[in-house]
């Protein structure tokens, strides 16, 4: 008998539902959220397994890789679609979620998610660490501003280099404030050293990667943007057309149409938020800095017609499309449109 298996993964354990023909529940199990335990659980079943489905999540990449290496067909299912389908159930438990995932897999009502390579996950971890350290520095500086403001000490607009000297200047006459401020400044200095170390590591990775060096030929694309795009896409052959990158990154307008109503709203913001942010930052830089090129001219024309905000979003979407095409064709960015391929 051919069966479909749904896995509802949690941190400690995983609910397993085995679904037979006509949607009949054949068996329900529970196993530890470890690849070896899951492989042993599904491997001991006396059935022919058509596919194993699980919702994309923090453990799904690791678990799906281990199960697939054991010889089973594994499907990673998009979280939003699974969540919308399971929301209809009045009672939500891990066992029922596993049943719902198995039924979605059997009906084919799901959207598969690409499982990224180990190298892409490692790059993503490095970029996430940099973002966390950077945000910690920002939060610490804002906290220091708030503490000083309570005593009427206004830090004002200062550069990154002048920040420490300005704080010391304000608290020099108050021993208690000086002690607290100097402690925060030492923490800030250590965080900035860690951020510089991560930036050096990221720059080195980008310089030694052929794809990143190719992407960095485009104005506005630096090591961080190039590595973000590379780790997010992972495999350029995932997309049949380069234009598919725009909707996948959530940079296309949301549309609601029913009967005579047809509303085109803001962008969908679906997909990888880090990728969307990186493309937007690259668009900001390309639009206002760097050597003149055909892409910048196009964005300025859009800004003249539709406004700067829409132009930057449109430029971010087009940058993603062009970077994918550059990756597929192994061609650098060309500054004149006459000699460049249309993305």
DAURPE-V799200 format. One record per backbone hydrogen bond with DSSP energy under -0.5 kcal/mol. NH is the residue of the N-H (numbers start at 0). CO is the residue of the C=O. Records with the same first field share a line. If there is no record, write none. Layout:
NH->CO, CO
This chain:
2->47
3->18
4->50
5->16
6->52
7->14
8->6
9->12
13->30
14->7
15->28
16->5
17->26
18->3, 16
19->17, 23
22->19
23->20
25->17, 23
26->17
28->15
30->13
32->11
33->31
37->33
38->34
39->35
40->36
41->37
42->38
43->39
44->41
46->44
47->0
48->46
49->2, 47
50->2
51->72
52->4
53->74
54->6
55->76
60->56
62->58
63->59
64->60
65->61
66->62
67->63
68->64
69->65, 66
70->67
71->66
73->71
74->51
76->53, 74
77->110
81->77
82->78
83->79
84->80
85->81
86->82
87->84
88->85
92->90
96->92
97->93
98->94
99->95
100->96
101->97
102->98
103->99
104->100
105->101
106->102
107->103
108->103
109->107
111->109
112->75
115->113
120->116
121->117
122->118
123->119
124->120
125->121
126->122
127->123
128->124
129->125
130->126
131->127
132->128
133->129
134->130
135->131
136->132
137->133
138->134
139->135
140->136
141->137
142->138
143->139
144->140
145->141
146->142
147->143
148->144
149->145
150->147
151->148
152->147
153->151
154->152
157->155
162->158
165->161
166->162
167->163
168->164
169->165
170->166
171->167
173->170
177->173
178->174
179->175
180->176
181->177
182->178
183->179
184->180
185->181
186->182
187->183
188->184
189->185
190->186
191->187
192->188
193->189
194->190
195->191
196->192
197->193
198->194
199->195
200->196
201->197
202->198
203->199
204->200
205->201
206->202
207->203
208->205
209->207
212->208
213->209
214->210
215->211
216->213
217->214
220->217
221->219
225->221
226->222
227->223
228->224
229->225
230->226
231->227
232->228
233->229
234->232
237->234
238->235
239->237
243->240
244->241
245->242
246->242
247->243
248->244
249->246
250->245
253->265
255->262
257->260
260->257
262->255
264->253, 262
267->251
268->249
275->271
276->272
277->273
278->274
279->275
280->276
281->277
282->278
283->279
284->280
285->281
286->282
287->283
288->284
293->334
296->292
297->293
298->294
299->295
300->296
301->297
302->298
303->299
304->300
305->301
306->301, 302
310->306
311->307
312->308
313->309
314->310
315->311
316->312
317->313
318->314
319->315
320->316
321->317
322->318
323->319
324->320
325->321
326->322
327->323
328->324
329->325
330->325
338->335
339->336
